[in-house]
Amino acid sequence: MKFLFDFFPILLFFITFKSHEDQIEGMVTATGVLIMATLFQVSFNWLKHRKIEKMHIITLVLVIIFGGATIYFKEPSYLIWKVTIANWLFAIVFFASHFIGHKPIIKRMMDHMIQLPESVWTKLSLSWISFFTALGILNLFIGFNYDFDTWVDFKFYGLMGLTLAFTILQSIFISKYIQPEPEADSEPNSERSKED
């Protein structure tokens, strides 16, 4: 559910852009919708949880800056660069967390749910750093070698699909280290059978 909520602004951007015949008009309108949807997303998280994730703050700032430039100049390259810069900033944050604070950011986000060896947390963190870096490079390649309509399709289907696939692969990797909890009532049952 959280995964889908995080892509909610991108979904609205995609639908709005595709509903316009004129590409420039569609881009400008869709960018305005993207800014408003991202503001709503951050506000909703604050009202519900009384905190805002660092990734959402980074995304909001970049959407306002680069989205505003896209609307003002009617130039799609600002939006393209926004996606790459966001992914590279995420990679930098994940990398820096190995040296700032007591544990990598991936561990801070997930260690209340699962317990893993330190070496596994490091592998997970490095894999996300590599993933964000690769996404940024791929985004620039698509954005500047194909038309804007193709890039919008990539932004919606490609980025969401790749992120979902990577998350599933990460879950499979983590599952090898999760130990099943012993059944709580197995011992009492055996005691009852002895008494009978």
Backbone hydrogen bonds, N-H to C=O, Kabsch-Sander energy under -0.5 kcal/mol:
donor,donor_aa,acceptor,acceptor_aa,energy
5,F,1,M,-2.3
6,D,2,K,-2.4
7,F,3,F,-1.0
8,F,5,F,-1.1
11,L,7,F,-2.3
12,L,8,F,-2.1
13,F,9,P,-2.3
14,F,10,I,-2.6
15,I,11,L,-2.6
16,T,12,L,-2.5
17,F,13,F,-2.5
18,K,14,F,-2.4
19,S,15,I,-1.1
20,H,17,F,-1.4
23,Q,21,E,-0.5
26,G,22,D,-2.5
27,M,23,Q,-2.6
28,V,24,I,-2.4
29,T,25,E,-2.5
30,A,26,G,-2.7
31,T,27,M,-2.1
32,G,28,V,-1.9
33,V,29,T,-2.1
34,L,30,A,-2.4
35,I,31,T,-2.3
36,M,32,G,-2.1
37,A,33,V,-2.9
38,T,34,L,-2.2
39,L,35,I,-2.2
40,F,36,M,-2.3
41,Q,37,A,-2.4
42,V,38,T,-2.4
43,S,39,L,-2.4
44,F,40,F,-2.9
45,N,41,Q,-2.1
46,W,42,V,-2.1
47,L,43,S,-2.6
48,K,44,F,-2.4
49,H,45,N,-2.9
50,R,45,N,-0.5
50,R,46,W,-1.9
51,K,45,N,-0.7
57,I,53,E,-1.9
58,I,54,K,-2.6
59,T,55,M,-2.4
60,L,56,H,-2.6
61,V,57,I,-2.5
62,L,58,I,-2.3
63,V,59,T,-2.7
64,I,60,L,-2.4
65,I,61,V,-2.4
66,F,62,L,-2.7
67,G,62,L,-0.6
67,G,63,V,-1.7
68,G,64,I,-1.7
69,A,65,I,-1.8
70,T,66,F,-2.1
71,I,67,G,-2.3
72,Y,68,G,-2.5
73,F,69,A,-2.8
74,K,70,T,-1.6
75,E,70,T,-0.6
78,Y,75,E,-1.0
79,L,76,P,-0.6
80,I,76,P,-1.8
81,W,77,S,-2.5
82,K,78,Y,-1.9
83,V,79,L,-1.6
84,T,80,I,-1.5
85,I,81,W,-3.1
86,A,82,K,-2.3
87,N,83,V,-2.1
88,W,84,T,-2.6
89,L,85,I,-2.5
90,F,86,A,-2.2
91,A,87,N,-2.1
92,I,88,W,-2.2
93,V,89,L,-2.7
94,F,90,F,-2.6
95,F,91,A,-2.3
96,A,92,I,-3.2
97,S,93,V,-1.7
98,H,95,F,-1.6
99,F,96,A,-2.0
100,I,96,A,-1.7
101,G,99,F,-0.5
107,K,104,P,-0.6
108,R,104,P,-1.9
109,M,105,I,-1.9
110,M,106,I,-1.3
111,D,107,K,-2.9
113,M,110,M,-2.2
114,I,110,M,-1.8
116,L,114,I,-0.5
120,V,117,P,-0.7
121,W,117,P,-1.9
122,T,118,E,-2.2
123,K,119,S,-2.0
124,L,120,V,-2.6
125,S,121,W,-2.4
126,L,122,T,-2.6
127,S,123,K,-2.2
128,W,124,L,-2.0
129,I,125,S,-2.3
130,S,126,L,-2.4
131,F,127,S,-2.3
132,F,128,W,-2.8
133,T,129,I,-2.1
134,A,130,S,-2.6
135,L,131,F,-2.5
136,G,132,F,-1.9
137,I,133,T,-1.7
138,L,134,A,-2.8
139,N,135,L,-2.6
140,L,136,G,-1.6
141,F,137,I,-2.1
142,I,138,L,-2.5
143,G,139,N,-2.9
144,F,140,L,-2.2
145,N,141,F,-0.7
145,N,142,I,-0.7
146,Y,142,I,-1.4
151,W,147,D,-1.9
152,V,148,F,-2.4
153,D,149,D,-1.8
154,F,150,T,-2.2
155,K,151,W,-3.1
156,F,152,V,-2.0
157,Y,153,D,-2.7
158,G,153,D,-0.9
159,L,154,F,-2.4
160,M,156,F,-1.0
161,G,157,Y,-2.3
162,L,158,G,-2.9
163,T,159,L,-2.3
164,L,160,M,-2.4
165,A,161,G,-2.6
166,F,162,L,-2.5
167,T,163,T,-2.3
168,I,164,L,-2.2
169,L,165,A,-2.4
170,Q,166,F,-2.3
171,S,167,T,-2.2
172,I,168,I,-2.2
173,F,169,L,-2.2
174,I,170,Q,-2.6
175,S,171,S,-2.2
176,K,172,I,-0.7
176,K,173,F,-0.8
177,Y,174,I,-2.3
178,I,175,S,-0.8
179,Q,177,Y,-0.6
186,S,183,E,-0.9
189,N,185,D,-1.7
190,S,186,S,-1.6
191,E,187,E,-1.9
192,R,188,P,-2.3
193,S,189,N,-2.1
194,K,190,S,-1.4
195,E,191,E,-2.0
196,D,192,R,-2.4
